[in-house]
Structures are given as C-alpha cells and as structure tokens.
Amino acid sequence: MTLRRGITFALGSVLLVSVAQLGMRWSMNRLPSPEQWLTASVDLSAVAVVLAAIFAYALSMLCWLVALRDLPLGRAYSLLSISYALVYLLAASLPLFNEGFTLSKSLGVALVILGVITVNSRPARAPKLRSAP
C-alpha cells in the first residue's frame, strides 16, 4: 500500500509542477519585463496565474515529501522526469503556447519515458540490512 501511495503522490507532484510550469510560461508571455513592472500596465489575470502556479509548486513539494517517505529515492526521482515530457507534450500540442513538435525533442522525450519505465519496471526490493560486527 505504501508503494502505491508513494507513486500516487509522486505523480501528483509531477502533475502539479507541470501545470505550474505551463502557467508560468503563459503568464510570462503576458506580463511586461520585470524592469517595467512599476511603470507599465499589468494583466491581472496573468498575475493571478503566477500566484496559482506558485501555490501549485508548494503543493507539489508537499506531495513530493510524502512520496519520498514511501518510495526508494531512485524510483521516486525517476518519476520526476515525467514532468519534462509532460510539459513538452502539452506546450507543443496546445495552441496557446505556440510551440511545435520537433524530431529531436520528441526523441528525447521518448528516451526519458523509456528510462522511467525501465527504472520502475522491476519490483522494488527491500533494502538489505547489514548485520552488526
């Protein structure tokens, strides 16, 4: 049960951090550069999305902490790389980001996913305890 809970929280962390990244990207395209923040008009919806993205990052960190309690670090850490693939796939497929698919990036994402599957396909083994001398 703890392994399943760990994977669930790790994937929750991945989803939240991916949404946060996409929210930040969307907002930064609508906000003026930092040196103009005091003089230019600011899109309040973009500011709201930035704040929501920061909140999503915080929730992601809480999910990650729970995941680390229940998963071996190597397995948990490999799951984080799913966010790279997810962000790329969503940014390239959603028209509001105006990004496209490329062969090299798609191949890289496929290799990342293959790596995650490889690391997580074997059953987790209980750590060996060393006997005291």
C-alpha positions in Angstrom: 0.0 0.0 0.0 2.8 2.4 0.8 4.4 1.9 -2.6 1.1 2.7 -4.4 0.6 5.8 -2.2 4.2 6.9 -2.9 3.7 6.5 -6.7 0.4 8.4 -6.4 1.9 11.3 -4.6 5.0 11.4 -6.9 2.7 11.5 -9.9 0.6 14.2 -8.2 3.8 16.2 -7.7 4.6 15.7 -11.4 1.2 16.9 -12.4 1.3 19.9 -10.2 4.8 21.0 -11.2 3.9 20.6 -14.9 0.8 22.7 -14.5 2.8 25.3 -12.6 5.5 25.4 -15.4 2.8 25.9 -18.1 1.1 28.5 -16.0 4.3 30.4 -15.5 5.1 30.3 -19.3 1.6 31.5 -20.2 1.9 34.4 -17.7 5.4 35.5 -18.6 4.2 36.0 -22.2 1.5 38.4 -20.9 3.4 40.3 -18.3 5.9 43.1 -19.0 9.6 42.6 -18.3 10.5 43.0 -14.6 12.1 46.4 -15.1 8.7 47.7 -16.4 6.5 46.3 -13.6 6.2 49.6 -11.8 5.5 51.7 -14.9 3.6 49.5 -17.3 0.0 48.2 -17.0 -0.1 44.7 -15.7 -2.5 42.0 -16.8 -4.1 40.9 -13.5 -5.2 37.6 -14.9 -1.5 36.8 -15.6 -0.6 37.8 -12.1 -3.4 35.5 -10.8 -2.0 32.6 -12.8 1.5 33.3 -11.5 0.2 33.2 -7.9 -1.7 29.9 -8.7 1.4 28.4 -10.2 3.4 29.3 -7.1 0.7 27.6 -5.0 0.9 24.6 -7.3 4.7 24.4 -6.7 4.1 24.5 -3.0 1.5 21.6 -3.2 3.9 19.8 -5.5 6.6 20.0 -2.8 4.2 18.6 -0.2 3.3 15.7 -2.5 7.0 15.1 -3.1 7.8 14.9 0.6 5.1 12.2 1.1 6.3 10.3 -2.0 9.9 10.3 -0.6 8.6 8.7 2.6 7.1 5.8 0.7 9.4 5.3 -2.3 13.1 4.5 -2.8 14.8 7.6 -3.9 15.9 6.2 -7.3 12.4 5.2 -8.2 10.9 8.5 -6.9 13.4 10.7 -8.6 13.0 9.0 -11.9 9.3 9.7 -11.8 10.1 13.5 -11.7 11.4 13.4 -15.2 7.9 12.6 -16.4 7.3 16.4 -15.9 9.8 17.2 -18.6 7.9 15.1 -21.1 4.5 16.3 -20.0 5.4 19.9 -20.2 6.9 19.4 -23.7 4.0 17.5 -24.9 1.4 19.9 -23.6 3.3 23.0 -24.7 3.7 21.6 -28.2 0.1 20.4 -28.6 -1.8 23.3 -27.1 -2.0 26.2 -29.5 -1.9 28.9 -26.8 1.8 28.2 -26.2 2.8 28.5 -29.9 5.4 25.8 -29.7 5.8 22.9 -32.1 7.0 19.3 -32.1 10.5 18.6 -33.4 12.0 15.2 -34.1 14.9 15.7 -31.7 12.8 16.9 -28.8 10.2 14.1 -29.4 13.0 11.5 -29.5 14.4 12.9 -26.3 11.0 12.7 -24.6 10.6 9.1 -25.8 14.0 8.2 -24.3 13.1 9.9 -21.0 9.8 7.9 -20.8 11.7 4.7 -21.7 14.1 5.4 -18.9 11.3 6.0 -16.4 9.7 2.7 -17.5 13.0 0.9 -17.2 13.7 2.2 -13.7 10.2 1.4 -12.5 9.5 -1.9 -14.2 11.3 -4.0 -11.7 9.7 -4.7 -8.4 11.2 -2.7 -5.5 13.4 -4.8 -3.3 13.6 -4.3 0.4 17.0 -2.8 1.4 19.5 -5.3 2.8 20.3 -4.7 6.4 23.9 -5.2 7.4 24.5 -7.3 10.4 26.4 -5.7 13.3 30.0 -6.8 13.6 
